[in-house]
Amino acid sequence: MRPTSKREYEALAGFRYALREFLQFSEEAAKSTGLTPRQHQALLAILAFPGREAATIGEVATQLQIRPHSAVGLVDRLVAQGLAGRHTDRADRRQVYVSLTAKGRKLLEKLSAAHKAELTRLGPRLRDLLAALEL
């Protein structure tokens, strides 16, 4: 493996900076809608769960990299705000899924549109930085 070049260090630093810019944008966008960044992440994780539009508490915890008991509290707050609901699996009554309400979907759509616009702005720079790393 060859040593990292000055150009690659610059690209890595630039990429990390762009990621921090995006994360800062994301946090501010969530707060502007009355959500915490983690609540926004949970809404996205629930709706975007692969293969279905619902997730278990354990799956939410895994997607957000938090402990299951923290995910329970987070989901409780989303349910209390009318953004999500719980339902029991008909085939396995022990399995509880969380899905978004119409209100939750509408809020997530608003945030997602803003995030797509921000990624459109940042995308070319990110592509250039990745190309500089020859990945």
Number of C-alpha atoms within 10 A of each C-alpha: 3 4 6 9 10 9 12 17 13 14 19 16 13 16 19 14 12 17 14 12 13 16 13 12 15 20 16 15 20 20 14 11 13 12 17 15 16 14 20 23 18 22 23 21 21 23 19 13 15 10 8 10 15 24 24 20 24 17 18 28 20 14 16 16 10 12 13 16 12 13 23 16 12 18 23 15 14 22 18 11 13 14 21 23 18 18 13 13 11 9 7 8 9 9 12 16 19 23 23 24 16 12 13 21 17 13 19 21 13 13 18 16 11 15 16 12 11 15 14 11 11 15 14 11 15 18 12 13 22 16 12 15 17 8 6
